[in-house]
Amino acid sequence: MASKGNFELLCLENPLLDIQGVGDEKLLEKYGLKANDAILAEEKHLGLYDDLIKNYKAVLIAGGAAQNSARGAQYILPADSTVYIGCIGRDKYGEHLEEICAQAGVKTAYRYDEETPTGRCGVVITGHNRSLCTDLAAANKYQLDHLKQPEVWKLVENAKFLYVGGYHLTVCVPAILALAEEAAAKDKLFILNLSAPFIPQFFKDQLDQVLPYVDILIGNETEAGAYAESHRLFSKDVKEVAKSIVQLPKKNSKKPRTVVFTQGTDPTVSVVAKDSGDFEIKETPVHAIGQELINDTNGAGDAFAGGFLAGIVRGKPLETAIDMGQWLARLSIQQLGPSYPFPKQTY
Ligand code: 26A
């Protein structure tokens, strides 16, 4: 392994600060939240953040799904391998995110919105469930103009692996498509995460616009189910959903499409489209840990994506990359929120 990377992995999404507390039924009920879900905050949710801080001893931790994955990938990769892009405000929360990324060795190229505060995500932990309620604020102000600034676009041109969190489909599709086009034109890998069930459910058109460019799609079983429902597939079975997605039209015909669906502690399913029109379907087992070792599951999926991305960047076979994702997820669920242990462990 080289001692230094060349920022070959570039990630785009919504930088958020997580306000995480251990909640209860009463709190979930008060704000109409499901125990295990991810939603965009509406007016009625805006009291949640102060409530968590004042009444539930909430702590502030770095969040934003793809930002967590970028930190996760960099945890494994050699120094200077990862760049992260998104929009924050000029405030304390934004500064905090900059510090955390710098500590993790992730290079950031943030857009700053002068008028809007940095986005926050309320995280209500109940047992092994987590409910995420996001007030995007500045994260919602990302613009294609920023990506096209010469010093930022240079980072895009330099990168070989472009990763977008599906949550960004709610924010700036033109920026996602610019990365997607760059990947297709130069035969780079374009990787997308479905992120949450509400993305295939309520942002179906945006997702369908981007899917033709996707070389690798990452998701979990509930997102696969939501995709099946909104696309009226005949089955919600993860393998069937994956098969249906790998067959969709593809801009870059030089690379087959791969779909990877995690399923909690059940084996991770991967499906690769083969030239013959056939599929290569694999199941990679999860090395489960004792329930008593789990701190919280906030960021588990992001850690999986981070470990998986590191494997892909390092040119590992698909099953090894999946195992690296499982390895990092296992480390992260033993930490508070979307974090990784120090001193560093090695895969
Ligand atoms: C657009 N939305 C809803 C979001 C998010 C999000 N990251 C980006 N966009 N909603 C929750 N998250 C992040 O997901 C992580 C856990 O997987 C949270 O900040 C949390 O760190």
Residues whose N, C-alpha, C, O or C-beta is under 5 A from the ligand:
A	BS01	26A	N14 L16 D18 A38 I39 L40 A62 G63 G64 A65 C121 L132 T134 Y167 N298 G299 D302 P338
